[in-house]
Amino acid sequence: MLAVAPFTPILLAVLICWVFSVCIHEYAHAIVAYVGGDKGVKERGYLSLNPLAYLDPITSIFLPLLILTMGGIPLPGGAVLIDKRVLPNRHWRAMVSAAGPLSNFLLFLILAFLVHPTTGLVGHSSFNKPMWEILLGTMVVLELLSVLFNLIPIPPLDGYGIIEPYLPPAIRAAGNNLGSQGFVIIFLLFFLMDGPLHWLMEIERNILDFFGLPYETTWRCYNIALFGSSE
């Protein structure tokens, strides 16, 4: 998995689309926090789809995009500072965390509709696919993969943020102290061990099958864009 994808125009298009997908993800966090009472997100510039509002050049752009090209895993790449103290209750804190993956899931549904066989917008041939069709199919896979990845309950991922308000204080304190070190655990699980990554991919395949999305319009496009191969 750790073979860097060949840099092609379609890969560049995927990376650009992914940056704006991250912006939508973080904007969703911010708008729910704003409605919940954290008016400071507006002052901090988060109620915007401007990538510069969320993205740090190294930790939010370079490293996530490098990992994406190396392993096909869309790591989160943005950050919104939320003042959880002003949110009315733990349910709002959980909803703020859930808003990001939910935005990715909504993007997935929109893209899935566009590439679904019943819409007739894309072909099913594995040969001579136009660039826009490869881009749509790739983003379908990445958006759903982002949902599944972000729902892993390890800090600092959103899956942990969703359950964190309901955890016992001792467990919550241990998780919060782990902080960004959770990315070390994630790296060990998904880049040095085959099992968790295959398990995640298998879940994604089952969901794509559930939505009636064939290999030709999803995984094949993903493989072409990320790895330069249709297999």
C-alpha positions in Angstrom: 0.0 0.0 0.0 2.9 2.4 0.7 3.8 2.9 -3.0 3.3 6.5 -4.0 0.8 6.9 -6.8 2.1 8.2 -10.1 1.3 11.9 -10.4 -1.2 12.5 -13.2 -3.7 15.1 -14.1 -6.5 13.0 -12.7 -4.7 12.5 -9.4 -4.2 16.3 -9.2 -7.9 16.8 -9.8 -8.7 14.3 -7.0 -6.4 16.0 -4.6 -7.9 19.4 -5.3 -11.4 18.0 -4.8 -10.3 16.4 -1.6 -9.0 19.7 -0.2 -12.4 21.3 -0.8 -14.1 18.2 0.7 -12.1 18.7 3.8 -13.3 22.4 3.9 -16.9 21.2 3.7 -16.3 18.7 6.5 -14.8 21.4 8.8 -17.4 23.9 7.8 -20.1 21.4 9.0 -18.4 21.2 12.4 -18.3 25.0 12.6 -21.9 25.7 11.6 -23.3 23.2 14.1 -21.0 24.7 16.8 -22.2 28.2 15.9 -25.9 27.2 16.1 -25.1 25.4 19.3 -23.8 28.6 20.9 -20.1 28.9 20.0 -20.3 32.3 18.2 -16.6 32.5 18.3 -16.2 30.2 15.3 -17.4 33.1 13.1 -14.8 35.4 14.6 -12.1 32.8 14.0 -13.1 32.7 10.4 -14.5 29.1 10.2 -17.8 30.0 8.7 -16.2 29.9 5.3 -15.3 27.4 2.6 -11.9 29.1 2.1 -9.3 26.4 2.5 -6.9 28.9 4.2 -9.4 29.1 7.1 -8.8 25.5 8.1 -5.6 24.3 6.5 -2.1 24.3 7.9 0.5 23.9 5.0 2.2 20.9 6.6 -0.1 19.1 8.9 -3.3 19.8 7.0 -2.2 19.8 3.4 1.1 18.2 2.8 1.0 15.2 5.1 -2.7 14.2 4.5 -2.3 14.4 0.7 0.9 12.5 0.9 -0.7 9.7 2.9 -3.7 9.8 0.4 -1.3 9.2 -2.5 0.6 6.5 -0.6 -2.2 4.5 0.8 -5.5 5.7 -0.6 -6.7 6.6 2.9 -8.2 10.1 3.1 -6.9 11.3 6.4 -8.6 14.3 7.9 -6.7 17.4 7.0 -8.3 20.4 8.7 -9.1 21.6 12.1 -11.8 23.8 13.7 -11.2 25.1 17.2 -14.5 24.6 19.1 -15.1 26.1 22.5 -17.0 23.2 24.0 -17.6 25.1 27.2 -20.3 27.3 25.6 -22.2 24.4 24.1 -25.4 23.8 26.1 -24.9 20.1 26.8 -23.1 16.9 25.8 -25.6 16.1 23.0 -24.5 19.3 21.2 -20.8 18.3 21.6 -21.6 15.0 20.1 -23.5 16.6 17.2 -20.6 19.0 16.5 -18.3 16.0 16.1 -20.9 14.0 14.0 -21.5 16.9 11.6 -18.2 16.3 9.8 -18.7 12.7 8.8 -22.4 13.5 8.1 -21.3 16.1 5.5 -19.0 13.5 3.9 -21.9 11.0 3.8 -24.2 13.6 2.1 -21.5 14.2 -0.5 -21.2 10.5 -1.0 -25.0 10.2 -1.6 -24.9 13.1 -4.1 -22.0 11.5 -6.0 -23.4 8.0 -5.7 -26.6 9.3 -7.4 -24.5 10.7 -10.3 -22.6 7.5 -10.9 -25.5 5.1 -10.2 -26.4 2.8 -13.1 -30.0 4.0 -13.1 -29.1 7.7 -13.8 -27.4 6.9 -17.1 -24.9 9.7 -16.6 -21.8 7.4 -16.7 -20.9 4.4 -18.8 -19.9 1.0 -17.5 -17.0 0.3 -19.8 -13.6 -0.2 -18.2 -11.9 1.3 -21.2 -11.4 5.0 -22.3 -13.2 6.5 -19.3 -13.3 10.3 -19.5 -11.5 12.2 -16.8 -14.7 13.6 -15.2 -16.1 10.1 -14.9 -13.0 8.8 -13.2 -13.0 11.8 -10.9 -16.6 11.2 -9.8 -16.1 7.5 -9.2 -12.9 8.1 -7.2 -14.6 10.7 -5.0 -17.5 8.3 -4.3 -15.0 5.9 -2.8 -13.1 8.5 -1.0 -16.1 10.2 0.6 -17.4 7.0 1.9 -14.0 5.9 3.1 -13.7 9.2 4.9 -17.0 8.6 6.7 -15.9 5.1 7.9 -12.4 6.3 8.8 -13.5 9.3 10.8 -16.0 7.2 12.7 -13.2 5.1 14.3 -13.5 5.9 18.0 -9.8 6.8 18.5 -8.9 10.4 19.4 -8.6 12.8 17.7 -11.0 11.4 15.1 -14.7 12.4 15.0 -15.8 8.9 16.1 -14.2 9.5 19.5 -15.6 13.0 19.6 -19.1 11.6 19.1 -18.9 9.2 22.1 -16.5 11.2 24.3 -19.3 13.3 26.0 -21.0 10.1 27.2 -17.8 8.3 28.5 -17.0 8.0 32.2 -14.8 10.8 33.4 -11.7 8.6 33.9 -11.9 7.2 30.4 -12.7 10.6 28.9 -9.6 12.1 30.6 -7.4 9.3 29.3 -8.7 9.7 25.8 -8.3 13.5 25.9 -4.7 13.1 27.2 -4.0 10.8 24.3 -4.8 13.6 21.9 -2.9 13.7 18.6 -0.9 10.7 19.7 -3.9 8.7 18.5 -2.6 9.3 15.0 0.4 7.1 15.9 -2.1 4.3 16.8 -4.0 4.9 13.6 -0.8 4.8 11.5 0.3 1.5 13.2 -3.2 0.0 12.6 -3.7 1.0 9.0 -0.2 1.3 7.5 1.8 -1.3 9.3 -0.9 -3.9 9.7 -2.9 -5.4 6.8 -6.0 -6.6 8.8 -7.6 -3.3 9.9 -7.2 -1.7 6.4 -8.7 -4.8 4.6 -11.5 -4.8 7.2 -12.3 -1.2 6.5 -12.2 -1.7 2.7 -14.5 -4.7 3.0 -17.1 -2.7 4.9 -16.9 -0.1 2.1 -17.4 -2.7 -0.6 -20.4 -4.0 1.2 -21.9 -0.5 1.5 -21.2 0.2 -2.2 -22.9 -3.1 -3.1 -25.9 -2.1 -0.9 -26.3 1.1 -2.8 -26.1 -0.7 -6.1 -22.8 0.9 -7.2 -20.8 -1.4 -9.5 -17.1 -1.9 -9.5 -16.7 -0.3 -12.9 -18.0 3.1 -11.7 -16.3 3.2 -8.3 -13.3 1.0 -7.4 -12.0 0.9 -11.0 -12.0 4.7 -11.1 -10.4 4.8 -7.7 -7.6 2.4 -8.8 -7.0 4.4 -12.0 -6.8 7.7 -10.2 -4.8 6.7 -7.1 -2.6 3.9 -8.4 -2.5 4.3 -12.2 -4.1 0.9 -12.8 -7.7 -0.3 -13.5 -7.2 -3.5 -11.5 
